[in-house]
Structure formats: C-alpha cells, structure tokens
Amino acid sequence: MIRKIDDFRFEIPQEGAMRVPGRIIASEKLIGKIDSERVAEQVSNVATLPGIVGYSLAMPDAHWGYGFCVGGVAAFDGVDGIVSPGGVGYDIGCGVRLLRTDLEAKNVAQYLPRLMDGLFHAVPSGVGAGGALRVRAEEMKQVFRFGSKWAVSRGLGDADDLTVCEDGGFLGDAGEDVPSERAVERGADQIGTLGSGNHFIEVQEVDEVYEKGVAAVFGLFPGQLVVLIHTGSRGCGYQICADFLQVMRKAGQKYGIRLPDAQLACAPLSSPEAQEYFAAMRAGSNFARANRQAITHRVREVFERTLQRGPADLGIRVVYDVSHNLAKMETHVWEGRERKLCVHRKGATRAFPAGHPDVPEPYRAVGQPVLLPGSMGTHSFVLIGTEQALKETWGTTAHGAGRRMSRTQAAKRVSGAELMRQLAAEGIIIRTDSLRGLAEEAPFAYKDVSEVVDACHQSGISRKIARMRPLGVVKG
C-alpha cells in the first residue's frame, strides 16, 4: 500500500518484517508505472535487512532489478549493518562522464558523420567486445588499485582530468588481489570499450541553460558541443558480482540472516566476507573508472584527427565523472548525530551540496555536478546536488530515464533499421554493431526523462542546471 505524502513523496508504511518505512521520490505521473513494476515490493524487501537506517528509498527512475530495484538507495549502520551485492548490481562502478569542448555545435555539423564513424571504430562496442589495449594480469593489479589514475599514468589522459572526478578518479583500499582469475581474464582487453545494453558515447549540444552562474563554473554554455560517456566495468565487474553472490548466499546462512528474497544475499559489515566483497567491489569500480578514462583519451584522439585541430583549440576537458552502482562508507547526520553508514546506490547518483568535502574543489562553492542521461533520442541533463538530498536521500538523486518496458518488448515494437531511420529523420546519427541491440534501447522503452528530472528538481533532491540534445550516438 503506497501512501501519498506530498506531490513528490510516496510512503510504504512499515509493517511485517520491515525495520523502517519505504519512501519513493516520484511525481503522480511516474508513481503509477513505478507501482506496476513491483518497485514497492522490492523497496519493502530491502527495508527488512539488518541495520537499515531511516528509509528504504527509490528514486524517480526506479524499476524492477536484481534484489534491489534499479534506482534503489539504502543506508546501513556502519557497525550493525550489512553489505549486499544486489544493492550495487552486476555492473560495478557503472557511471557517466561528461566532456566539454570549446566548440560550437553549429560549426561542427558538417564533420559529425565522420566524427561518429571515428568514435565507432576507436571505441569497440557490443557484447564481449575487446579493444586494442590488453592488460597483463600483473598490471591489472594497478588498474584495480588506481583506476583513472592508472590510465593517466599510461598516457591515456591528463592529470587535470582527475581533479574533477568523483573520488579523484579512484577508490582507495581496493583489493588488487581479490578479484578472481576469471574476472581478470574477462577484463584483460576491455579497458577502453563500451560494452552493450544502454551504454553509449553521445555527442550533444547544450540547448538550454537554467542557471547560468553554475553552468559557467562547469564550463558549459548554450550551443556548446559536449560528449557524454556511459559505461562501466564490463565483464570484469560482472564476474566479481557473480563470484560474490555465491559467497554472500553462504554467508547469509552462516550468520542467520533471514531474507524475503534470495537475491538480497548479504553479510554483516564486520564479517570477513563483507570486507572481501568491499575490496573486490572497489577494484571493480576502479576498473570502470579506468575504462571511462581510456575512452576519454580515444574521444580526444578522434576529434583531433577528424577536425585537424590541436588539444588547445578543441578544449576537451572533463566536467565530471560519477558512478551510479556502488556501496560506499560515508558519514551522514541522522537523528541529530553523525553516523558512519554504508550507503548502497544502485542505479542512483550521489548528489552532494555546496561545501561538502567530497565535492571536488573546483565545484565545492556551488555543489556536485549530477549527470542524468536520456534515452538516445531524448535530452540529457546536468543537475546539481542539494542540502535537501543530503537530509532526505543520503545525498542521492536519479541516474537516468529508467526503463519502462523490457528489451524483448521494445524489440517487438520496432526493428533496429526502422529506429535508425526514425532517429536520422530527427537529425540524430546512430552508429551501432547490433540493430537488435539498438531496438532494445529504443527511446520509448524508457520513462520520459524530463518527467524524471522535474521530479528530482521539484522535490528538491537536485536542481536543473543545463540540458543537452543528442546529435550522434555510438550505441553498445
């Protein structure tokens, strides 16, 4: 039973085995679809887990997922709580990176087909796709330890890139020796690749700015050409998750944790199983960050080669890089006192406000950028973190449009070739290795991203800063 609190908050009362109530941030228009997808059931299930604090939460883009809903957020006490791989997801460290340029989109229009060809060939996409960069098992330990910092050390980017990345581009205390041999093998040739599903490189134009002052701090202006990258830890992260789901299933039985859903397999934070998972998850997250850093380097190379211009003229710089599949130990204020919490964000984006010490110094005076992509044929948005989010959602907001139909349903409604023609008619150039995969990611398969963003904005858990429209997409 979902109870409306106000226009953008809906509560699931605490009952049965639930230790806390559930709360869904959404609009009236979104809540019906969210409810029909049994999100409330998954939110309620998460609310039964040991040590959960405050609320079991779902963001406006929430939909059914493995264990936790996608768009699910939950914080667990740092002493008595748990960690659950289902609250992170298979694609550990999946996230988005926005690159700004000094170019105006109108001045690059004639080169766009060649740019998209170049990006398609420089950044392999598709299921199991590998790239030209192959990392030996011994060097993979450095990837696991240092993430984007490793990539920069290999000449795949600039040190300045790291100053505007979440966590400086890598998570500390990663377990370089913890991921299995199979995880290392699967990731060996996948740094600098997109993968499949909803991953993409999208060339965009900033077509609306809502807060000029903040946008200027981010280096954004109307008419600007920007590039949005969405990908994660590929087969490496998937294998880490799969390996530790088996560990956690045994751990749950060992520690007597009763679960309403086996997909919520977890272990107490103080247990060796939880500590080992954390070490492996951080390693997987760092792999994902190295991947996005390597792709950034390839994007720069393609622009330089295609436009015959140097780095100084192009001005391709990182605006921000943020993950949306992680569990992190953070300090938050709850019931008037600071508490160490393990915050799970699955398909949800950290959104910290101005002044927070975890916001990169260049943005600390205004707040953390939030990157919220659309669905290939729709707008994407830049938002900013708020104090309201810190108080209500552990500093979290939505991560995208959120699916509203399965991939199979989408592919039955349109062919990839027809969808490509439709998008071309709208002026959007598509490059993909799979027409079937393209159909599965059709814009109509997702919620209206503008509605999701408005729910975030009007509920106060983030504020709109700028909007971008797609010009060309490399689709995984």
C-alpha positions in Angstrom: 0.0 0.0 0.0 1.6 3.2 -1.2 0.5 6.4 0.7 1.0 9.8 -0.8 2.8 12.3 1.5 3.0 15.2 -1.0 3.2 15.8 -4.7 6.7 14.1 -5.0 6.9 11.7 -2.0 5.1 8.4 -1.5 5.5 6.2 1.6 5.3 2.5 2.1 4.2 2.1 5.8 6.4 -0.1 8.0 4.8 -3.5 8.5 5.6 -7.1 8.9 9.4 -7.8 8.9 10.2 -4.2 7.7 12.6 -2.4 10.1 11.9 1.0 8.5 9.3 2.5 6.2 9.8 2.8 2.4 9.9 6.0 0.5 9.6 6.7 -3.2 10.5 10.1 -4.8 8.3 10.5 -7.8 5.5 12.5 -9.5 1.9 11.5 -9.7 2.5 10.6 -13.4 5.5 8.4 -12.6 4.3 6.6 -9.5 1.7 4.6 -11.4 4.3 3.0 -13.6 6.7 2.5 -10.7 4.0 0.8 -8.7 3.0 -1.5 -11.6 6.6 -2.7 -11.9 6.5 -4.0 -8.3 9.1 -1.5 -7.1 7.3 -1.1 -3.9 7.7 -4.8 -3.2 11.5 -4.6 -3.6 11.7 -1.4 -1.6 9.8 -3.2 1.2 12.1 -6.2 1.0 15.2 -4.0 1.4 13.5 -2.5 4.4 13.8 -5.8 6.2 17.6 -6.0 6.0 19.6 -5.8 9.3 20.9 -2.4 10.3 19.0 -0.3 7.8 18.7 3.3 8.8 16.0 5.8 8.0 14.1 4.7 4.9 14.4 2.2 2.1 14.4 4.5 -0.9 13.6 4.6 -4.6 14.4 7.4 -7.0 12.0 8.7 -9.7 13.6 6.5 -12.4 13.1 3.3 -10.4 12.2 0.0 -12.0 12.5 -3.8 -11.2 16.0 -5.0 -10.6 18.0 -7.9 -9.1 17.2 -7.9 -5.4 17.2 -4.1 -5.0 15.2 -2.1 -7.6 17.3 -0.1 -10.1 17.0 3.3 -8.6 17.2 1.9 -5.1 19.0 3.5 -2.2 19.6 2.2 1.3 22.0 3.1 4.2 23.1 0.6 6.8 24.7 1.2 10.1 28.4 1.1 9.9 28.6 -1.4 12.9 25.4 -3.4 12.8 24.6 -3.2 9.1 25.2 -5.3 6.1 26.5 -5.1 2.5 24.6 -6.7 -0.4 25.9 -7.2 -3.9 22.3 -6.9 -5.1 22.4 -3.3 -3.8 25.3 -2.5 -6.1 24.5 -4.5 -9.2 26.4 -6.6 -11.7 27.9 -3.6 -13.5 30.0 -2.4 -10.6 31.0 1.2 -10.9 28.9 1.8 -14.0 28.6 5.6 -14.4 28.7 8.6 -16.7 31.4 11.1 -17.7 30.7 14.5 -19.4 33.3 16.1 -21.6 33.1 19.8 -22.5 34.7 21.4 -25.6 35.4 24.9 -26.8 33.5 24.1 -29.9 30.0 25.3 -31.0 27.9 22.5 -32.3 26.8 24.5 -35.4 30.4 24.8 -36.5 31.0 21.1 -36.3 27.8 19.9 -38.0 29.4 19.1 -41.4 32.0 16.9 -39.7 29.6 15.0 -37.5 29.2 11.8 -39.7 33.0 11.5 -39.8 33.3 12.1 -36.1 30.7 9.4 -35.4 32.5 6.9 -37.7 35.8 7.7 -35.9 34.3 7.2 -32.5 32.6 3.9 -33.5 35.9 2.5 -34.8 38.0 3.8 -31.9 35.8 2.6 -29.1 34.7 -1.1 -29.6 31.1 -1.8 -28.6 28.9 -4.8 -28.2 28.6 -7.9 -26.1 32.0 -9.2 -25.2 33.8 -6.7 -27.4 37.5 -6.2 -26.7 39.8 -3.5 -27.7 43.4 -2.9 -28.8 44.6 -2.3 -25.2 45.3 -5.6 -23.5 46.4 -5.5 -19.8 48.5 -8.3 -18.4 47.3 -9.9 -15.2 50.1 -8.3 -13.1 49.4 -4.9 -14.4 45.6 -5.4 -13.8 46.5 -5.1 -10.1 47.5 -1.5 -10.8 44.2 -0.9 -12.6 42.3 -2.3 -9.6 44.3 0.0 -7.2 44.4 3.2 -9.1 41.5 3.4 -11.6 41.6 6.5 -13.7 44.9 7.4 -12.2 46.4 4.3 -13.7 45.0 5.2 -17.1 46.6 8.7 -16.9 49.9 7.1 -15.9 49.7 5.1 -19.1 49.3 8.3 -21.2 45.5 7.9 -21.5 44.6 11.4 -20.4 45.8 14.3 -18.4 46.4 14.7 -14.6 43.9 17.6 -14.7 41.2 15.1 -15.6 41.4 13.6 -12.1 40.7 16.8 -10.3 37.1 16.9 -11.4 36.3 13.2 -10.9 34.4 11.6 -8.1 37.0 10.4 -5.5 39.8 11.8 -7.7 39.2 9.0 -10.2 39.8 6.0 -7.9 38.6 4.4 -4.7 41.2 3.6 -2.1 41.5 0.3 -0.2 40.8 -1.7 -3.3 41.7 -5.4 -3.2 44.1 -5.8 -6.1 44.4 -9.5 -5.4 40.8 -10.2 -4.6 39.0 -10.4 -8.0 39.1 -14.0 -9.3 41.4 -15.1 -12.2 38.3 -15.3 -14.4 37.4 -11.6 -13.6 40.9 -10.6 -14.5 40.7 -12.6 -17.8 37.4 -11.1 -18.7 38.7 -7.5 -18.2 42.1 -8.0 -19.9 41.1 -6.5 -23.2 38.0 -4.5 -22.2 39.5 -1.2 -21.0 38.5 1.5 -23.5 35.4 -0.3 -24.7 31.7 0.4 -24.3 30.0 -3.0 -24.0 26.3 -3.5 -24.7 22.9 -2.6 -23.4 22.3 1.1 -22.6 26.0 2.1 -22.7 26.9 4.8 -25.2 29.0 7.7 -26.4 26.8 10.6 -27.2 27.8 13.8 -29.0 25.4 16.5 -27.8 24.6 20.2 -28.0 23.8 22.2 -24.9 20.5 23.7 -25.9 19.2 25.2 -22.6 20.9 26.6 -19.5 18.8 27.0 -16.4 21.4 28.5 -14.0 24.0 30.5 -15.9 26.3 31.1 -13.0 26.6 27.4 -12.0 26.8 26.3 -15.7 29.7 28.7 -16.1 31.5 27.1 -13.2 31.1 23.7 -15.0 32.4 25.3 -18.3 29.0 25.0 -20.1 27.3 27.4 -22.4 24.4 27.4 -24.9 25.2 26.0 -28.3 28.3 24.1 -27.0 29.4 20.7 -28.3 29.8 18.2 -25.4 30.3 14.4 -25.2 28.6 12.1 -22.7 30.0 8.7 -22.0 28.1 5.9 -20.2 29.7 2.6 -19.4 31.1 0.5 -16.5 33.2 -2.4 -15.5 32.2 -4.8 -18.3 32.8 -8.5 -17.9 35.3 -7.9 -15.1 32.7 -6.3 -12.8 30.0 -8.8 -13.8 32.3 -11.7 -12.8 33.2 -10.0 -9.4 29.5 -9.7 -8.6 28.7 -13.2 -9.8 31.5 -14.6 -7.7 30.5 -12.8 -4.5 26.8 -13.6 -4.8 27.8 -17.2 -4.2 29.9 -16.1 -1.2 27.1 -14.0 0.2 24.5 -16.7 -0.1 26.6 -19.0 2.1 27.4 -16.1 4.5 23.7 -15.3 5.0 23.1 -18.8 6.1 26.2 -18.8 8.3 25.2 -15.6 10.1 21.5 -16.5 10.3 20.2 -13.6 8.2 16.6 -14.3 7.1 15.7 -12.8 3.7 12.4 -12.2 1.9 14.2 -12.6 -1.4 17.3 -14.7 -2.0 18.6 -12.0 -4.4 19.2 -9.8 -1.3 22.1 -12.1 -0.2 24.3 -10.2 2.2 26.8 -10.3 5.0 27.4 -8.3 8.2 29.8 -5.4 7.6 32.1 -6.7 10.3 32.4 -10.1 8.6 35.4 -11.2 6.5 33.0 -12.0 3.6 31.8 -8.4 3.6 35.3 -6.9 3.9 36.4 -9.1 1.0 33.5 -8.1 -1.1 34.2 -4.4 -0.4 37.8 -4.8 -1.5 36.7 -6.6 -4.7 33.9 -4.1 -5.4 36.3 -1.2 -5.1 38.6 -3.0 -7.5 35.8 -3.4 -10.0 34.8 0.3 -9.6 38.4 1.3 -10.3 38.3 -0.8 -13.5 35.2 1.1 -14.6 36.8 4.4 -14.0 39.9 3.4 -15.9 37.6 2.3 -18.7 35.9 5.7 -18.9 39.3 7.5 -18.7 40.6 5.4 -21.6 37.5 6.2 -23.7 38.1 9.9 -22.9 41.5 9.6 -24.5 40.1 7.9 -27.6 37.5 10.7 -27.9 40.2 13.3 -27.9 42.2 11.5 -30.5 39.2 11.1 -32.8 38.3 14.8 -32.5 41.9 15.9 -33.2 42.3 13.6 -36.2 38.9 14.4 -37.7 38.9 18.1 -37.2 42.6 18.5 -37.7 42.9 20.7 -34.7 45.1 20.5 -31.6 44.2 20.0 -28.0 44.3 23.7 -27.1 41.9 24.6 -29.9 39.4 21.8 -29.0 39.5 22.4 -25.3 38.1 18.9 -24.5 38.0 18.7 -20.7 36.3 16.5 -18.2 33.3 18.2 -16.5 32.7 15.3 -14.1 32.8 11.6 -13.8 30.3 9.9 -11.3 29.4 6.2 -10.6 25.9 5.1 -10.0 26.4 1.4 -8.9 28.3 1.4 -5.7 28.2 0.9 -1.9 30.3 3.4 0.0 31.1 4.1 3.6 30.1 7.7 4.3 29.4 9.9 7.3 25.8 11.3 7.5 23.8 13.1 10.1 20.8 11.1 11.3 18.5 12.0 14.2 20.8 14.8 15.2 24.1 12.9 15.3 26.8 11.9 12.8 26.8 8.2 11.9 29.1 6.1 9.8 26.9 4.4 7.2 27.2 2.0 4.3 25.2 3.7 1.5 24.1 1.5 -1.3 23.3 3.3 -4.6 22.0 1.0 -7.4 21.2 3.0 -10.5 21.3 6.2 -8.4 23.7 9.1 -8.4 25.4 10.8 -5.5 24.3 14.4 -5.3 26.2 16.3 -2.6 25.7 20.0 -2.0 27.9 23.1 -2.0 30.5 23.0 0.8 30.6 19.2 1.1 34.2 18.0 1.5 33.6 15.2 -1.1 32.8 17.7 -3.8 35.9 18.3 -6.0 37.5 21.6 -5.0 36.7 23.4 -8.4 33.0 22.9 -7.7 32.8 23.0 -3.9 31.4 26.5 -3.8 28.4 25.5 -6.0 27.9 21.8 -5.4 28.5 18.4 -7.2 27.5 18.0 -10.8 24.9 15.4 -11.4 24.9 13.8 -14.9 21.5 12.4 -15.9 21.4 10.9 -19.4 18.4 10.5 -21.6 17.5 7.6 -23.9 19.3 8.1 -27.2 16.6 10.1 -28.8 15.8 12.4 -25.9 17.6 15.1 -23.9 20.2 14.6 -21.2 20.6 16.9 -18.2 23.2 18.3 -15.9 21.9 18.9 -12.4 23.5 19.8 -9.1 23.4 18.3 -5.6 21.4 19.9 -2.8 21.2 20.1 1.0 17.7 18.5 0.7 19.2 15.4 -0.9 21.8 15.2 1.9 19.0 15.3 4.5 16.5 13.1 2.8 18.2 10.6 0.4 21.7 10.3 1.8 22.8 12.8 -0.9 21.3 10.9 -3.8 19.2 11.5 -6.9 18.1 9.7 -10.1 20.6 8.3 -12.6 18.7 8.4 -15.9 15.3 7.9 -17.5 14.7 4.4 -16.2 13.3 1.6 -18.2 9.5 1.2 -18.6 9.4 -1.9 -20.8 11.7 -4.9 -21.2 14.2 -5.2 -24.0 12.2 -8.0 -25.6 9.0 -5.9 -25.6 10.9 -3.0 -27.2 12.4 -5.2 -29.9 8.9 -6.5 -30.8 7.7 -2.9 -31.4 10.3 -1.7 -33.8 13.2 -3.0 -35.8 16.7 -1.6 -35.4 16.8 -0.5 -39.0 13.5 1.4 -38.7 14.5 3.0 -35.4 17.7 4.2 -37.1 15.7 5.8 -39.9 13.4 7.4 -37.4 16.3 8.9 -35.4 18.0 10.0 -38.6 14.9 11.9 -39.5 15.2 13.8 -36.2 18.8 14.7 -37.1 20.4 12.0 -34.8 23.3 10.0 -36.3 23.5 6.4 -35.0 26.4 4.0 -35.1 26.0 0.5 -33.6 27.3 -3.0 -34.0 23.8 -4.5 -33.3 20.5 -3.5 -34.8 18.7 -5.8 -32.4 20.5 -4.1 -29.5 19.5 -0.8 -30.9 15.9 -1.7 -31.0 16.1 -2.9 -27.4 17.2 0.5 -26.4 14.5 2.5 -28.2 13.6 5.8 -26.5 10.0 4.6 -26.0 11.4 1.8 -23.8 12.3 4.4 -21.2 10.4 6.7 -18.9 10.1 10.4 -20.0 13.5 11.7 -18.8 12.0 15.3 -18.5 9.5 13.9 -16.0 12.2 12.2 -14.0 14.3 15.3 -13.9 11.3 17.5 -13.0 10.5 15.1 -10.1 14.2 15.4 -8.9 14.1 19.2 -9.3 10.7 19.9 -7.7 11.2 17.5 -4.8 14.5 19.4 -4.1 16.9 16.4 -4.3 18.8 18.1 -7.2 18.5 21.2 -9.3 18.4 21.6 -13.1 21.5 23.4 -14.5 21.6 22.6 -18.2 20.0 20.4 -20.9 21.7 18.8 -23.9 20.1 17.3 -27.1 21.6 14.4 -28.9 23.4 14.8 -32.3 25.1 11.5 -32.7 25.2 8.2 -30.7 27.6 5.3 -30.6 25.4 2.6 -29.1 26.7 -0.5 -27.3 
